[in-house]
Amino acid sequence: MKGTHRIIVQNKRIRYDFQIRRNITVIRGNSATGKTALVDMIREHFENGAASGIELSCDKECTVLDGRTWAGQLSMMRDCIIFIDEGNDFVMGNDFASAIQNTDNYYVIVTREGVPSLPYSVDEIYGIRDSGKYGTLKRTYNEFYHFS
């Protein structure tokens, strides 16, 4: 996947404005930082459009993948930015890793932990920082150390 895609999601209370650069982006963070709120806003806009009260601006379709029927849903998604919230255990499995290998989608995975089954770049791991009433994504880094 090549290119940068800017995503702006907002309602009257909160705004997210960020870019993704790779096919797999991870958003990490503790409880109550706005991770699930972001995914819920994407889902609400996808299901109800302008009637949801949520504005979404992006050059690609944004949608949410979840539940036990994830494989069937994924097979119908083409050239999308797909958001996956924590709690969807299929993300940790090899079946999911295999299923996304040859797709033209981008994946934004929201989790408190890493996703060891997927090859993602350390440069595409973000956390959400609250700045007043606007949510922003801040790049976070992990340091590796040797177990002895």
Backbone as CSV, one residue per row, in Angstrom:
resi,resn,N_x,N_y,N_z,CA_x,CA_y,CA_z,C_x,C_y,C_z
1,MET,0.834,-1.174,0.000,0.000,0.000,0.000,0.881,1.240,0.000
2,LYS,0.547,2.159,-0.837,1.312,3.389,-0.921,0.374,4.571,-0.776
3,GLY,0.930,5.650,-0.272,0.147,6.863,-0.163,-0.245,7.157,1.264
4,THR,-0.627,8.396,1.465,-1.073,8.859,2.772,-2.545,9.202,2.671
5,HIS,-3.283,8.812,3.677,-4.716,9.086,3.698,-5.059,9.827,4.982
6,ARG,-5.642,11.000,4.823,-6.047,11.811,5.969,-7.492,11.492,6.307
7,ILE,-7.733,11.292,7.597,-9.077,10.975,8.082,-9.464,12.036,9.110
8,ILE,-10.610,12.644,8.894,-11.167,13.590,9.858,-12.549,13.068,10.231
9,VAL,-12.734,12.810,11.517,-14.015,12.334,12.043,-14.401,13.284,13.160
10,GLN,-15.617,13.811,13.108,-16.004,14.758,14.147,-17.515,14.791,14.345
11,ASN,-17.871,15.167,15.556,-19.246,15.527,15.868,-19.172,16.825,16.664
12,LYS,-20.219,17.172,17.378,-20.207,18.442,18.118,-19.276,18.416,19.324
13,ARG,-18.940,17.226,19.816,-18.141,17.135,21.048,-16.677,16.792,20.843
14,ILE,-16.365,16.089,19.772,-14.996,15.588,19.631,-14.584,15.560,18.163
15,ARG,-13.307,15.683,17.941,-12.763,15.668,16.579,-11.464,14.863,16.574
16,TYR,-11.338,13.998,15.589,-10.100,13.253,15.338,-9.620,13.668,13.951
17,ASP,-8.354,13.990,13.842,-7.763,14.394,12.579,-6.388,13.737,12.514
18,PHE,-6.224,12.757,11.637,-4.964,12.018,11.576,-4.730,11.458,10.184
19,GLN,-3.515,10.972,9.964,-3.145,10.377,8.690,-2.643,8.961,8.905
20,ILE,-2.910,8.105,7.937,-2.308,6.776,7.940,-1.421,6.676,6.710
21,ARG,-0.323,5.958,6.862,0.677,5.892,5.798,0.973,4.463,5.330
22,ARG,0.579,3.500,6.106,0.863,2.094,5.782,-0.425,1.286,5.819
23,ASN,-0.353,0.051,5.357,-1.572,-0.751,5.314,-2.027,-1.223,6.693
24,ILE,-1.138,-1.212,7.687,-1.552,-1.562,9.046,-1.095,-0.458,9.992
25,THR,-2.048,0.138,10.681,-1.786,1.160,11.684,-2.372,0.665,12.991
26,VAL,-1.645,0.848,14.089,-2.107,0.419,15.406,-2.294,1.653,16.279
27,ILE,-3.447,1.730,16.923,-3.706,2.790,17.895,-3.782,2.118,19.251
28,ARG,-2.853,2.496,20.124,-2.774,1.895,21.453,-3.090,2.934,22.509
29,GLY,-3.427,2.445,23.691,-3.664,3.369,24.790,-4.470,2.726,25.893
30,ASN,-4.466,3.391,27.015,-5.205,2.907,28.173,-6.700,3.133,28.004
31,SER,-7.442,2.644,28.973,-8.881,2.842,29.023,-9.226,4.322,29.045
32,ALA,-10.345,4.664,28.464,-10.916,6.013,28.512,-10.069,7.071,27.816
33,THR,-9.326,6.674,26.769,-8.547,7.655,26.025,-9.226,8.043,24.713
34,GLY,-10.334,7.409,24.370,-11.069,7.757,23.166,-10.896,6.804,22.008
35,LYS,-10.252,5.671,22.225,-10.038,4.706,21.151,-11.357,4.142,20.637
36,THR,-12.168,3.646,21.547,-13.450,3.059,21.154,-14.408,4.125,20.638
37,ALA,-14.322,5.323,21.168,-15.164,6.419,20.671,-14.886,6.669,19.192
38,LEU,-13.621,6.615,18.805,-13.258,6.791,17.399,-13.913,5.718,16.534
39,VAL,-13.786,4.457,16.926,-14.356,3.352,16.148,-15.877,3.463,16.111
40,ASP,-16.487,3.807,17.235,-17.949,3.955,17.283,-18.426,5.054,16.345
41,MET,-17.669,6.140,16.253,-18.049,7.231,15.350,-17.953,6.789,13.889
42,ILE,-16.911,6.038,13.555,-16.766,5.509,12.190,-17.953,4.596,11.871
43,ARG,-18.278,3.695,12.799,-19.392,2.756,12.605,-20.710,3.506,12.424
44,GLU,-20.969,4.466,13.295,-22.219,5.224,13.244,-22.346,5.972,11.919
45,HIS,-21.270,6.589,11.469,-21.318,7.305,10.189,-21.534,6.342,9.034
46,PHE,-20.860,5.189,9.060,-21.013,4.204,7.986,-22.460,3.713,7.905
47,GLU,-23.069,3.449,9.064,-24.425,2.902,9.083,-25.507,3.938,8.800
48,ASN,-25.321,5.185,9.262,-26.398,6.167,9.188,-26.055,7.424,8.404
49,GLY,-24.844,7.547,7.898,-24.466,8.702,7.093,-24.632,10.019,7.824
50,ALA,-25.092,11.032,7.105,-25.240,12.376,7.674,-26.253,12.409,8.817
51,ALA,-27.213,11.508,8.813,-28.220,11.464,9.881,-27.602,11.136,11.235
52,SER,-26.389,10.609,11.250,-25.719,10.250,12.504,-25.218,11.480,13.259
53,GLY,-25.099,12.613,12.571,-24.531,13.797,13.201,-23.010,13.775,13.213
54,ILE,-22.440,12.803,12.542,-20.984,12.651,12.483,-20.517,12.996,11.078
55,GLU,-19.499,13.821,10.998,-18.891,14.164,9.720,-17.625,13.349,9.564
56,LEU,-17.464,12.740,8.411,-16.269,11.962,8.121,-15.726,12.419,6.779
57,SER,-14.446,12.761,6.767,-13.799,13.186,5.540,-12.577,12.303,5.300
58,CYS,-12.560,11.642,4.148,-11.439,10.788,3.771,-11.575,10.475,2.289
59,ASP,-10.459,10.216,1.614,-10.505,9.877,0.200,-10.836,8.402,-0.044
60,LYS,-10.943,7.627,1.012,-11.339,6.219,0.909,-12.537,5.975,1.824
61,GLU,-13.295,4.928,1.521,-14.402,4.552,2.392,-13.836,4.032,3.712
62,CYS,-14.411,4.458,4.821,-14.012,3.993,6.151,-15.141,3.151,6.724
63,THR,-14.787,2.000,7.261,-15.786,1.094,7.812,-15.203,0.355,9.017
64,VAL,-16.044,-0.435,9.680,-15.635,-1.180,10.874,-15.842,-2.667,10.619
65,LEU,-14.880,-3.466,11.048,-14.951,-4.921,10.949,-15.031,-5.481,12.355
66,ASP,-16.050,-6.323,12.623,-16.152,-6.934,13.949,-17.051,-8.159,13.932
67,GLY,-17.029,-8.865,15.032,-17.922,-9.997,15.230,-17.449,-11.304,14.645
68,ARG,-18.280,-12.309,14.832,-17.942,-13.661,14.385,-17.972,-13.818,12.881
69,THR,-18.659,-12.913,12.191,-18.752,-13.018,10.735,-17.707,-12.154,10.021
70,TRP,-16.610,-11.880,10.712,-15.582,-10.989,10.171,-15.056,-11.449,8.816
71,ALA,-14.865,-12.743,8.634,-14.284,-13.249,7.389,-15.206,-12.961,6.203
72,GLY,-16.503,-13.173,6.377,-17.464,-12.871,5.318,-17.532,-11.388,5.024
73,GLN,-17.516,-10.581,6.077,-17.524,-9.123,5.887,-16.279,-8.691,5.117
74,LEU,-15.126,-9.199,5.539,-13.855,-8.816,4.932,-13.808,-9.186,3.451
75,SER,-14.394,-10.319,3.090,-14.354,-10.761,1.694,-15.088,-9.798,0.765
76,MET,-15.962,-8.965,1.307,-16.719,-8.007,0.486,-16.118,-6.598,0.503
77,MET,-15.076,-6.377,1.278,-14.499,-5.038,1.414,-13.321,-4.871,0.455
78,ARG,-13.370,-3.805,-0.332,-12.324,-3.523,-1.306,-11.906,-2.061,-1.195
79,ASP,-10.605,-1.823,-1.171,-10.040,-0.481,-1.204,-10.647,0.429,-0.127
80,CYS,-10.724,-0.091,1.099,-11.314,0.622,2.238,-10.259,0.846,3.316
81,ILE,-10.593,1.708,4.244,-9.852,1.801,5.492,-10.735,1.139,6.528
82,ILE,-10.251,0.041,7.084,-11.046,-0.790,7.977,-10.563,-0.610,9.415
83,PHE,-11.475,-0.215,10.287,-11.178,-0.028,11.701,-11.632,-1.260,12.458
84,ILE,-10.783,-1.722,13.386,-11.095,-2.899,14.201,-10.823,-2.544,15.650
85,ASP,-11.863,-2.635,16.486,-11.734,-2.270,17.893,-11.249,-3.460,18.709
86,GLU,-10.618,-3.146,19.846,-10.172,-4.204,20.747,-11.379,-5.025,21.194
87,GLY,-11.140,-6.228,21.570,-12.225,-7.126,21.936,-12.587,-8.069,20.809
88,ASN,-12.089,-7.818,19.619,-12.276,-8.724,18.493,-11.059,-9.640,18.436
89,ASP,-11.195,-10.780,19.087,-10.070,-11.696,19.238,-9.528,-12.248,17.921
90,PHE,-10.340,-12.198,16.863,-9.864,-12.723,15.579,-8.609,-12.001,15.098
91,VAL,-8.389,-10.764,15.541,-7.220,-9.988,15.120,-5.927,-10.667,15.552
92,MET,-5.956,-11.370,16.665,-4.750,-12.002,17.201,-4.418,-13.324,16.513
93,GLY,-5.319,-13.820,15.682,-5.127,-15.144,15.094,-4.447,-15.138,13.738
94,ASN,-3.921,-16.282,13.383,-3.251,-16.451,12.100,-4.224,-16.423,10.929
95,ASP,-5.488,-16.808,11.151,-6.477,-16.767,10.076,-6.672,-15.335,9.587
96,PHE,-6.746,-14.402,10.515,-6.904,-12.996,10.142,-5.649,-12.501,9.424
97,ALA,-4.480,-12.830,9.950,-3.223,-12.405,9.325,-3.146,-12.904,7.883
98,SER,-3.557,-14.128,7.650,-3.551,-14.690,6.296,-4.592,-14.011,5.409
99,ALA,-5.762,-13.736,5.970,-6.857,-13.150,5.195,-6.542,-11.751,4.682
100,ILE,-5.744,-10.985,5.401,-5.490,-9.607,4.975,-4.243,-9.462,4.110
101,GLN,-3.476,-10.523,3.954,-2.208,-10.431,3.218,-2.361,-9.918,1.803
102,ASN,-3.345,-10.361,1.102,-3.465,-10.003,-0.317,-4.668,-9.109,-0.595
103,THR,-5.006,-8.245,0.340,-6.108,-7.323,0.114,-5.564,-5.931,-0.203
104,ASP,-6.418,-5.094,-0.746,-6.028,-3.719,-1.050,-6.573,-2.738,-0.015
105,ASN,-6.910,-3.242,1.156,-7.444,-2.414,2.234,-6.334,-1.903,3.150
106,TYR,-6.668,-0.873,3.886,-5.835,-0.389,4.985,-6.539,-0.815,6.268
107,TYR,-5.776,-1.109,7.311,-6.343,-1.584,8.574,-5.866,-0.694,9.716
108,VAL,-6.797,-0.217,10.521,-6.492,0.557,11.719,-6.988,-0.284,12.886
109,ILE,-6.054,-0.798,13.673,-6.386,-1.715,14.764,-6.235,-0.985,16.092
110,VAL,-7.315,-0.941,16.840,-7.357,-0.260,18.131,-7.211,-1.317,19.216
111,THR,-6.165,-1.186,20.047,-5.883,-2.215,21.047,-5.077,-1.636,22.203
112,ARG,-5.114,-2.292,23.320,-4.261,-1.913,24.446,-2.929,-2.647,24.387
113,GLU,-2.871,-3.701,23.593,-1.684,-4.542,23.507,-1.195,-4.581,22.063
114,GLY,-0.043,-5.165,21.851,0.461,-5.361,20.501,-0.310,-6.456,19.788
115,VAL,-0.042,-6.609,18.509,-0.686,-7.648,17.708,0.434,-8.485,17.082
116,PRO,0.884,-9.526,17.797,2.065,-10.267,17.358,1.911,-11.013,16.038
117,SER,0.698,-11.295,15.604,0.510,-12.059,14.368,0.603,-11.197,13.110
118,LEU,0.690,-9.852,13.268,0.698,-8.967,12.107,2.030,-8.222,11.971
119,PRO,2.486,-8.048,10.740,3.732,-7.303,10.501,3.456,-5.812,10.287
120,TYR,3.531,-5.034,11.357,3.295,-3.599,11.213,4.539,-2.842,11.642
121,SER,4.654,-1.630,11.157,5.833,-0.805,11.397,5.732,-0.080,12.734
122,VAL,6.853,0.044,13.429,6.891,0.802,14.674,6.530,2.265,14.409
123,ASP,6.727,2.725,13.176,6.377,4.099,12.824,4.876,4.310,12.685
124,GLU,4.106,3.242,12.700,2.657,3.357,12.563,1.926,2.876,13.819
125,ILE,2.515,3.149,14.978,1.864,2.881,16.260,1.587,4.233,16.892
126,TYR,0.331,4.476,17.209,-0.071,5.771,17.754,-0.835,5.604,19.050
127,GLY,-0.845,6.660,19.839,-1.687,6.760,21.013,-2.563,7.985,20.844
128,ILE,-3.621,8.070,21.586,-4.510,9.225,21.501,-4.248,10.137,22.676
129,ARG,-3.989,11.388,22.360,-3.780,12.397,23.388,-4.922,13.393,23.288
130,ASP,-5.481,13.746,24.414,-6.587,14.685,24.454,-6.034,16.096,24.581
131,SER,-6.387,16.956,23.636,-5.943,18.348,23.718,-7.178,19.232,23.722
132,GLY,-7.660,19.544,24.913,-8.890,20.327,25.018,-10.058,19.485,24.569
133,LYS,-10.854,19.992,23.646,-11.998,19.216,23.189,-11.712,18.435,21.913
134,TYR,-10.491,18.514,21.389,-10.156,17.803,20.174,-9.212,16.639,20.475
135,GLY,-9.546,15.447,19.995,-8.669,14.297,20.141,-7.660,14.300,19.009
136,THR,-6.418,14.024,19.306,-5.381,13.939,18.284,-4.630,12.633,18.451
137,LEU,-3.963,12.218,17.411,-3.146,11.014,17.492,-1.702,11.441,17.671
138,LYS,-1.048,10.838,18.620,0.348,11.128,18.897,1.139,9.847,18.697
139,ARG,2.216,9.940,18.001,3.045,8.772,17.741,3.675,8.284,19.044
140,THR,3.648,6.995,19.271,4.292,6.413,20.445,5.316,5.392,19.988
141,TYR,6.357,5.230,20.773,7.423,4.287,20.449,7.604,3.294,21.584
142,ASN,8.016,2.114,21.226,8.347,1.094,22.206,9.842,0.822,22.150
143,GLU,10.423,0.641,23.288,11.849,0.347,23.350,12.033,-1.156,23.559
144,PHE,12.933,-1.756,22.796,13.218,-3.177,22.947,14.365,-3.354,23.937
145,TYR,14.299,-4.405,24.704,15.401,-4.731,25.603,15.568,-6.235,25.628
146,HIS,16.779,-6.673,25.956,17.133,-8.079,25.925,16.809,-8.750,27.257
147,PHE,16.122,-9.889,27.194,15.883,-10.676,28.404,17.124,-11.513,28.675
148,SER,17.617,-11.476,29.896,18.776,-12.314,30.189,18.473,-13.394,31.194
